[in-house]
Amino acid sequence: MDLSRSDTAKTWHDPDDAPELTDAMVERAEVFHGTKFVRRGRPKSAAAKEQISVRLDPDVLAKLREAGPGWQSQINAMLRQALGLG
């Protein structure tokens, strides 16, 4: 637990004086199983994608962006189709 947080009262002495847990407090809580910290979020995929950097011509990039939100993910689908991978 981060002891430098200033959002908790410093005058508690009796555990019965502790405030009731709110959903917001539970969302921020660190989760442990025994002594192992459990990371939150989406589980890692067995076939994780690899992040790369690629340079594209401005007109190609503009055309891809016309597709709107999710255009980056559509590049992978286009490449799979062009390479005959499904």
C-alpha positions in Angstrom: 0.0 0.0 0.0 1.3 3.5 -0.8 1.7 5.2 2.5 2.2 8.6 0.9 -1.5 8.9 -0.1 -3.1 11.9 1.5 -6.7 10.8 0.9 -7.1 8.8 4.2 -7.6 10.2 7.6 -4.6 10.2 9.9 -6.4 10.1 13.2 -7.7 6.5 13.2 -6.8 4.4 16.2 -9.7 2.0 16.5 -10.5 -0.2 13.5 -14.2 0.3 14.2 -13.7 4.0 13.3 -12.7 3.0 9.7 -15.0 4.3 7.0 -17.1 1.8 5.0 -15.5 0.7 1.7 -16.9 2.4 -1.4 -16.8 1.1 -4.9 -14.2 3.8 -5.7 -11.9 2.6 -2.9 -12.2 -1.0 -4.1 -11.4 0.0 -7.7 -8.1 1.6 -6.5 -7.1 -1.2 -4.2 -4.0 -3.3 -4.8 -4.8 -7.0 -5.0 -2.6 -9.7 -3.5 -2.8 -13.5 -3.4 -0.6 -14.2 -0.5 2.5 -12.1 -1.1 2.1 -12.0 -4.9 0.7 -8.8 -6.4 -2.1 -9.6 -8.9 -2.1 -7.3 -12.0 -5.5 -6.2 -13.3 -6.6 -5.8 -16.8 -7.0 -8.1 -19.8 -5.1 -11.4 -19.5 -2.1 -11.9 -21.8 -3.0 -13.6 -25.1 -1.3 -16.8 -26.1 -0.6 -15.2 -29.5 0.2 -11.7 -28.4 0.7 -9.1 -31.2 4.1 -7.5 -31.6 4.4 -3.7 -31.5 6.4 -2.3 -34.5 7.1 1.0 -36.1 6.5 1.5 -39.8 6.7 4.5 -42.1 3.8 5.1 -44.5 3.3 7.6 -47.3 1.1 10.5 -46.2 -1.7 9.6 -48.7 -1.8 6.0 -47.6 -2.0 7.1 -43.9 -4.8 9.6 -44.7 -6.8 6.9 -46.5 -6.4 4.5 -43.6 -7.5 7.2 -41.1 -10.7 7.8 -43.1 -12.0 4.5 -41.7 -12.3 6.3 -38.3 -11.7 4.8 -34.9 -10.0 1.4 -35.0 -8.2 2.1 -38.2 -4.9 0.8 -36.7 -6.5 -2.6 -36.0 -7.9 -2.7 -39.5 -4.3 -2.6 -40.9 -3.6 -6.0 -39.5 -6.8 -7.5 -41.1 -5.8 -5.9 -44.5 -2.3 -7.4 -44.3 -3.7 -10.8 -43.3 -6.0 -10.7 -46.3 -3.2 -9.5 -48.7 -0.9 -12.2 -47.5 -3.5 -14.9 -47.8 -3.5 -15.6 -44.1 -7.3 -15.5 -43.6 
